[in-house]
Amino acid sequence: MALIQPAQPEAREPEGGWRGRKTLRYAVPAAVVGLTAATIGLVPALADSGDPSLPSLTAEQLITKIAASDTQTVDGTVKITTDLGLPAALSGGTASSLFGGAAAPPAFGSRDGSRADPQRQFPQLLLGTHTLHVAADGQDRQKVSIIEPAAEYSVIHNGSQVWAYDSSSNEAYHSTLPAKQTRPGAQKQPRPEDFPATPQAAAQQILKASQGTASITSDGTARVAGHSAYELLIQPKHAPDTTIDSIRIAVDSNTGVPLKVTLQPKGKGKAAVDIAFTKVSFGKPAASTFTFTPPKGTRVTEAQGAARKEKSPDAMSGLARPGHLGSGWDTIAVFRTKGGLPSGAEHNGKGGAGPLLSGFGTQVTGSFGSGTLFHTRLVNVLLTQDGTIYAGAVDQSALTAAANGAAR
């Protein structure tokens, strides 16, 4: 195995950087939404048996192969499994309702918002096992569907139009993208490529975050969804507080497209997050895949109207932009509320997340006062009495030390 530091190909592409590479034009590029979301949003499905015999490639050659991939079309099925070691009360149907769909808490949409809003639906991928169908035809056309036994939820991006549809409630969410998403003050509307729902989207995030902070080795071969693949092994360096042990990426030997990503936390047990194609082709999907007309009787919510509702007192508008402590894999995101906890968050109340969260949180004290510590196999969160939230893929002692340091 050849031990290297991540390649720095962006030096050869100063204008576009990582997002300017051909590989980032492929399929569903992901936007990082804070350390916790970016970490949880990575996940393997079942690989085919047998290790194919392939010509040896170094890790640097594999990273170059990913960057050089010009594949821009995909049509396949993805299986996402997340095992964070949560209590039974949060690992079954209760959690699915809590983190997605109609029972989503205000953090993912206002009380009166659309059930089809992507920010209400995609958080359900943080728990359990889910099957997705993904399709892409370049940067302007993508579709991601969450397939459930009796329902389907889809987000479709076609040019300037973005539709999301929830069949269980017969509700749709629609937005029209501005000519330039990057203009000052522009409000970016959610699109399928904003969610790390595919192995390649997750791999792009990981490789970018790993530059200079991890060792990367070429570590054997595998078969994934009928394709021969090389495997990259990423291990954090100089990060004593991180909960992440390693991340493994399977790269298609022919196209250079990542087919599977597995995140292994420290300690024994199954992977915490696993995302992989179980079936995939790289042909161009039918144009009809990216067209959508709301069925008769569908309740349609326009994005602008939803944005105005999000400013209501019931929304999580009390959270300020997050700050960060530490660096690399040991980074801790810090959210400070404006005037204390958001409305209703400081009480257990009836319904919502309060009663469930209070059941598995641990009360802690320190220079910061008192607080509640929520533990998973991957991400830990400390909520202090004054409403400050510390979160990251770090151990619990790192969070309390950060809170103590901030209080001094």
C-alpha positions as CSV (number, residue, x, y, z in Angstrom):
1,M,0.0,0.0,0.0
2,A,1.3,3.4,-0.9
3,L,0.9,6.0,1.9
4,I,0.4,9.6,0.5
5,Q,-1.1,12.9,1.4
6,P,-4.1,13.9,-0.6
7,A,-3.3,15.2,-4.0
8,Q,-3.7,18.9,-4.6
9,P,-5.1,19.0,-8.2
10,E,-6.9,22.3,-7.6
11,A,-3.6,24.0,-8.1
12,R,-4.0,23.1,-11.7
13,E,-7.5,24.5,-11.8
14,P,-7.4,27.7,-9.9
15,E,-10.7,29.0,-11.0
16,G,-12.9,26.1,-10.2
17,G,-11.1,24.3,-7.5
18,W,-12.6,21.0,-6.4
19,R,-16.1,22.0,-7.6
20,G,-14.6,22.9,-10.9
21,R,-13.4,19.4,-11.7
22,K,-15.2,17.1,-14.0
23,T,-15.9,14.7,-11.2
24,L,-17.8,17.4,-9.3
25,R,-20.1,18.0,-12.3
26,Y,-21.1,14.3,-12.1
27,A,-24.3,13.2,-10.5
28,V,-25.3,14.8,-7.3
29,P,-22.6,17.2,-5.8
30,A,-23.2,17.8,-2.1
31,A,-23.2,21.0,-0.1
32,V,-21.7,20.8,3.4
33,V,-24.3,22.0,6.0
34,G,-22.2,22.3,9.1
35,L,-19.8,19.6,10.5
36,T,-22.5,17.4,11.9
37,A,-24.7,17.2,8.8
38,A,-21.7,16.7,6.6
39,T,-20.5,13.9,8.7
40,I,-23.8,12.1,9.2
41,G,-24.7,12.5,5.5
42,L,-22.1,9.9,4.5
43,V,-22.9,6.2,4.4
44,P,-22.5,1.1,2.3
45,A,-24.9,-1.2,0.9
46,L,-24.1,-4.9,0.2
47,A,-21.0,-5.3,-2.0
48,D,-20.8,-8.3,-4.4
49,S,-18.7,-11.2,-3.2
50,G,-15.2,-11.6,-4.4
51,D,-12.2,-9.3,-4.9
52,P,-11.5,-8.7,-8.6
53,S,-8.0,-8.8,-9.9
54,L,-7.0,-5.3,-11.2
55,P,-3.8,-3.6,-12.1
56,S,-2.2,-1.9,-9.0
57,L,-2.8,1.8,-8.6
58,T,-1.5,4.1,-5.9
59,A,-3.8,6.2,-3.8
60,E,-2.6,9.3,-5.7
61,Q,-3.5,7.6,-9.0
62,L,-6.9,6.7,-7.7
63,I,-7.6,10.3,-6.5
64,T,-6.5,11.5,-10.0
65,K,-8.8,9.0,-11.6
66,I,-11.8,10.3,-9.6
67,A,-10.9,13.9,-10.5
68,A,-10.5,13.0,-14.2
69,S,-13.8,11.2,-14.5
70,D,-16.0,12.9,-17.1
71,T,-19.1,10.8,-16.3
72,Q,-22.1,13.1,-16.0
73,T,-25.0,10.7,-16.3
74,V,-26.2,8.0,-13.9
75,D,-29.3,6.0,-13.2
76,G,-29.2,3.7,-10.2
77,T,-30.5,2.5,-6.8
78,V,-28.7,3.5,-3.6
79,K,-29.0,1.9,-0.2
80,I,-28.3,4.1,2.8
81,T,-27.8,2.7,6.3
82,T,-27.1,4.7,9.4
83,D,-26.3,3.0,12.7
84,L,-25.6,5.7,15.3
85,G,-26.3,3.4,18.3
86,L,-29.4,5.4,19.4
87,P,-31.9,4.0,21.9
88,A,-34.7,1.9,20.6
89,A,-37.2,4.8,21.1
90,L,-35.3,6.7,18.4
91,S,-34.3,4.0,16.0
92,G,-37.7,2.8,14.7
93,G,-40.8,4.4,13.3
94,T,-40.7,7.1,16.0
95,A,-37.4,8.4,14.7
96,S,-38.6,8.3,11.1
97,S,-41.5,10.5,12.1
98,L,-39.4,12.7,14.3
99,F,-36.7,13.5,11.7
100,G,-38.9,13.6,8.6
101,G,-42.3,13.9,7.1
102,A,-45.4,15.4,8.8
103,A,-44.0,15.2,12.3
104,A,-40.7,17.0,11.5
105,P,-39.8,19.5,14.2
106,P,-39.6,23.3,13.6
107,A,-35.9,22.9,12.9
108,F,-36.7,21.4,9.5
109,G,-39.6,23.6,8.6
110,S,-42.3,25.8,10.1
111,R,-45.4,24.3,11.6
112,D,-47.4,25.5,8.7
113,G,-44.9,24.6,6.0
114,S,-45.1,22.1,3.2
115,R,-44.6,18.4,4.0
116,A,-42.8,18.2,0.7
117,D,-40.1,20.7,1.7
118,P,-36.8,18.9,1.3
119,Q,-35.5,20.3,4.6
120,R,-38.3,18.4,6.3
121,Q,-37.9,15.1,4.4
122,F,-34.2,14.5,3.9
123,P,-33.3,14.4,7.7
124,Q,-35.1,11.0,7.9
125,L,-32.0,9.6,6.1
126,L,-30.1,10.1,9.4
127,L,-31.6,7.0,10.9
128,G,-32.2,3.4,9.8
129,T,-32.0,2.0,6.3
130,H,-33.5,3.7,3.2
131,T,-33.6,2.9,-0.5
132,L,-33.2,5.7,-3.0
133,H,-33.4,6.0,-6.7
134,V,-31.0,8.6,-8.2
135,A,-30.7,9.9,-11.7
136,A,-28.6,12.7,-13.2
137,D,-28.0,14.2,-16.6
138,G,-25.3,16.8,-16.0
139,Q,-25.6,19.7,-13.6
140,D,-29.0,20.9,-14.8
141,R,-31.0,17.7,-14.4
142,Q,-31.1,15.5,-11.3
143,K,-33.7,13.5,-9.4
144,V,-33.5,11.8,-6.0
145,S,-36.4,9.7,-4.7
146,I,-36.8,8.1,-1.3
147,I,-38.7,4.9,-1.8
148,E,-40.9,3.7,1.1
149,P,-43.2,0.6,1.1
150,A,-46.4,2.7,0.6
151,A,-45.1,6.1,-0.5
152,E,-42.4,7.9,-2.4
153,Y,-40.8,11.3,-2.0
154,S,-38.9,12.9,-4.9
155,V,-36.9,16.1,-5.5
156,I,-36.5,16.9,-9.2
157,H,-34.2,19.6,-10.6
158,N,-34.7,20.5,-14.3
159,G,-33.0,23.7,-15.4
160,S,-34.3,26.6,-13.4
161,Q,-37.2,24.5,-12.0
162,V,-37.1,22.5,-8.7
163,W,-40.0,20.4,-7.6
164,A,-40.4,18.2,-4.6
165,Y,-43.4,15.9,-4.2
166,D,-44.6,13.8,-1.2
167,S,-47.0,11.1,-2.4
168,S,-48.2,10.3,1.2
169,S,-49.6,13.7,1.7
170,N,-50.2,14.7,-1.9
171,E,-48.2,17.9,-1.3
172,A,-45.6,19.5,-3.6
173,Y,-43.0,22.2,-3.1
174,H,-41.9,24.4,-6.0
175,S,-39.1,26.9,-6.5
176,T,-37.6,28.7,-9.5
177,L,-33.9,29.2,-9.4
178,P,-32.5,32.7,-10.0
179,A,-30.3,33.2,-13.0
180,K,-27.2,33.2,-10.7
181,Q,-27.4,31.4,-7.4
182,T,-24.2,33.1,-6.2
183,R,-25.3,36.7,-6.5
184,P,-25.0,38.7,-3.2
185,G,-28.0,38.1,-0.9
186,A,-29.5,35.3,-3.0
187,Q,-31.5,32.8,-1.1
188,K,-30.4,29.3,-2.3
189,Q,-33.3,26.9,-2.7
190,P,-32.7,23.2,-2.0
191,R,-32.0,21.0,-4.9
192,P,-31.1,17.2,-5.2
193,E,-27.4,18.0,-5.5
194,D,-27.5,19.7,-2.1
195,F,-27.9,16.4,-0.3
196,P,-25.2,13.7,-0.1
197,A,-27.5,11.0,-1.3
198,T,-24.9,9.1,-3.4
199,P,-21.5,7.6,-2.8
200,Q,-19.8,10.0,-5.2
201,A,-21.3,13.1,-3.4
202,A,-20.1,11.7,-0.1
203,A,-16.7,10.9,-1.5
204,Q,-16.2,14.4,-2.8
205,Q,-16.9,15.9,0.6
206,I,-14.6,13.5,2.3
207,L,-11.6,13.9,-0.1
208,K,-11.9,17.7,0.1
209,A,-12.1,17.6,3.9
210,S,-9.1,15.1,4.1
211,Q,-6.6,17.3,2.4
212,G,-3.6,17.6,4.8
213,T,-5.5,16.1,7.7
214,A,-5.5,12.3,6.9
215,S,-3.4,9.5,5.5
216,I,-4.9,8.0,2.3
217,T,-3.8,4.5,1.1
218,S,-4.8,2.2,-1.7
219,D,-6.2,-0.8,0.0
220,G,-7.3,-3.6,-2.2
221,T,-10.3,-4.2,-4.5
222,A,-14.0,-5.0,-4.3
223,R,-17.1,-5.6,-6.4
224,V,-19.9,-3.2,-5.9
225,A,-23.2,-3.4,-7.8
226,G,-21.6,-5.6,-10.4
227,H,-18.7,-3.3,-11.0
228,S,-15.0,-3.9,-10.3
229,A,-13.6,-1.3,-7.9
230,Y,-10.5,-0.1,-6.2
231,E,-10.6,0.8,-2.5
232,L,-9.2,4.0,-0.8
233,L,-8.7,3.9,3.0
234,I,-8.8,7.3,4.7
235,Q,-7.6,7.6,8.3
236,P,-7.6,10.9,10.3
237,K,-4.2,12.1,11.5
238,H,-3.4,14.3,14.6
239,A,-7.0,14.2,15.7
240,P,-7.1,12.6,19.1
241,D,-10.7,13.7,19.9
242,T,-12.4,12.5,16.7
243,T,-14.9,9.6,16.9
244,I,-14.0,8.6,13.3
245,D,-11.7,5.7,12.9
246,S,-11.6,5.4,9.1
247,I,-13.5,5.9,5.9
248,R,-13.4,3.5,3.0
249,I,-14.3,4.5,-0.6
250,A,-14.8,2.1,-3.5
251,V,-13.9,3.6,-6.9
252,D,-15.2,2.1,-10.1
253,S,-12.2,0.8,-12.0
254,N,-13.6,1.9,-15.4
255,T,-15.2,5.3,-14.9
256,G,-13.5,6.5,-11.7
257,V,-16.9,7.1,-10.1
258,P,-17.1,6.4,-6.3
259,L,-19.6,3.5,-5.8
260,K,-19.5,3.0,-2.1
261,V,-18.6,5.0,1.0
262,T,-18.3,3.4,4.5
263,L,-17.6,5.4,7.7
264,Q,-16.3,3.3,10.6
265,P,-16.3,4.9,14.1
266,K,-13.8,4.2,16.8
267,G,-14.4,1.0,18.7
268,K,-15.9,-2.3,17.5
269,G,-19.1,-2.8,15.7
270,K,-20.8,-2.1,12.4
271,A,-20.2,0.9,10.3
272,A,-21.9,4.1,11.5
273,V,-22.8,5.3,8.1
274,D,-22.9,3.4,4.8
275,I,-23.9,4.5,1.3
276,A,-23.6,2.4,-1.8
277,F,-25.1,1.7,-5.2
278,T,-26.8,-1.6,-5.3
279,K,-27.6,-1.2,-9.0
280,V,-26.2,1.4,-11.4
281,S,-25.7,2.3,-15.0
282,F,-24.0,5.3,-16.5
283,G,-26.2,5.7,-19.5
284,K,-28.3,8.8,-20.1
285,P,-31.7,8.7,-18.3
286,A,-34.8,9.3,-20.3
287,A,-35.7,13.0,-20.5
288,S,-39.1,12.3,-18.9
289,T,-37.3,11.3,-15.7
290,F,-36.8,15.0,-15.0
291,T,-40.3,16.3,-15.8
292,F,-43.0,16.8,-13.2
293,T,-46.6,17.9,-13.2
294,P,-48.4,18.0,-9.9
295,P,-51.2,15.4,-9.8
296,K,-54.8,16.7,-9.6
297,G,-55.6,17.9,-6.1
298,T,-52.0,18.4,-5.0
299,R,-51.4,21.2,-2.5
300,V,-48.5,23.2,-4.0
301,T,-46.3,25.5,-1.8
302,E,-44.2,28.1,-3.5
303,A,-40.7,28.5,-2.1
304,Q,-41.1,32.3,-1.6
305,G,-44.2,31.8,0.5
306,A,-42.5,29.1,2.5
307,A,-39.5,31.4,3.2
308,R,-41.8,34.1,4.7
309,K,-43.4,31.5,7.0
310,E,-40.0,30.4,8.2
311,K,-39.6,33.9,9.7
312,S,-42.4,33.2,12.1
313,P,-41.7,32.8,15.8
314,D,-42.4,29.1,15.5
315,A,-39.3,28.6,13.2
316,M,-35.8,28.1,14.5
317,S,-34.9,31.7,13.8
318,G,-33.3,32.1,17.2
319,L,-30.2,30.2,16.1
320,A,-27.3,32.4,15.1
321,R,-24.8,31.3,12.4
322,P,-22.5,28.6,13.8
323,G,-18.9,29.2,14.9
324,H,-16.2,26.6,15.1
325,L,-13.6,25.5,17.6
326,G,-10.6,23.3,16.8
327,S,-9.6,22.2,13.4
328,G,-9.8,19.3,11.0
329,W,-11.5,16.1,12.2
330,D,-11.6,17.6,15.8
331,T,-13.7,20.6,14.7
332,I,-16.6,21.5,17.0
333,A,-19.5,23.5,15.7
334,V,-20.9,26.1,18.1
335,F,-24.5,27.4,17.8
336,R,-25.4,30.3,20.0
337,T,-29.1,31.1,20.3
338,K,-30.3,34.7,20.3
339,G,-31.9,35.3,23.6
340,G,-31.7,31.7,24.9
341,L,-33.2,28.6,23.5
342,P,-35.7,28.8,20.7
343,S,-39.4,28.8,21.6
344,G,-40.4,25.6,23.2
345,A,-37.0,24.0,23.1
346,E,-36.3,24.5,26.8
347,H,-39.4,22.6,27.8
348,N,-40.2,19.0,27.4
349,G,-43.8,19.9,26.5
350,K,-46.2,17.6,24.8
351,G,-45.1,15.9,21.6
352,G,-42.1,16.9,19.5
353,A,-38.5,15.9,20.3
354,G,-38.4,17.1,23.9
355,P,-39.6,14.0,25.8
356,L,-37.6,11.6,23.6
357,L,-34.4,13.6,23.8
358,S,-34.6,14.1,27.5
359,G,-34.9,10.3,27.8
360,F,-31.4,9.5,26.5
361,G,-29.5,12.7,27.3
362,T,-27.0,12.8,30.2
363,Q,-27.0,15.8,32.6
364,V,-23.5,17.3,33.0
365,T,-22.0,20.3,34.8
366,G,-18.9,22.4,34.5
367,S,-17.6,26.0,34.4
368,F,-20.3,26.5,31.8
369,G,-23.0,25.7,34.3
370,S,-25.3,22.7,33.5
371,G,-26.3,21.1,30.3
372,T,-27.4,17.9,28.6
373,L,-25.1,15.7,26.6
374,F,-26.5,13.6,23.8
375,H,-24.3,10.7,22.7
376,T,-24.1,8.6,19.5
377,R,-21.4,6.4,18.0
378,L,-20.5,9.2,15.6
379,V,-21.7,12.6,16.6
380,N,-22.0,14.1,20.1
381,V,-24.0,17.2,21.1
382,L,-23.9,19.3,24.3
383,L,-26.8,21.7,24.9
384,T,-26.0,24.1,27.8
385,Q,-28.4,25.8,30.1
386,D,-27.9,29.1,28.4
387,G,-28.9,27.6,25.0
388,T,-25.5,27.2,23.5
389,I,-25.1,24.0,21.4
390,Y,-21.7,22.3,20.9
391,A,-21.7,19.5,18.2
392,G,-19.2,17.4,16.3
393,A,-17.7,14.1,15.4
394,V,-15.6,14.2,18.6
395,D,-15.8,12.5,22.0
396,Q,-17.9,13.8,24.8
397,S,-15.0,15.1,26.9
398,A,-14.0,17.3,24.0
399,L,-17.4,19.0,24.0
400,T,-17.4,19.7,27.8
401,A,-13.8,20.9,27.6
402,A,-14.8,23.3,24.8
403,A,-17.8,24.6,26.8
404,N,-15.6,25.0,29.9
405,G,-13.0,26.9,27.9
406,A,-15.6,29.3,26.5
407,A,-16.9,30.0,30.0
408,R,-13.6,31.1,31.3
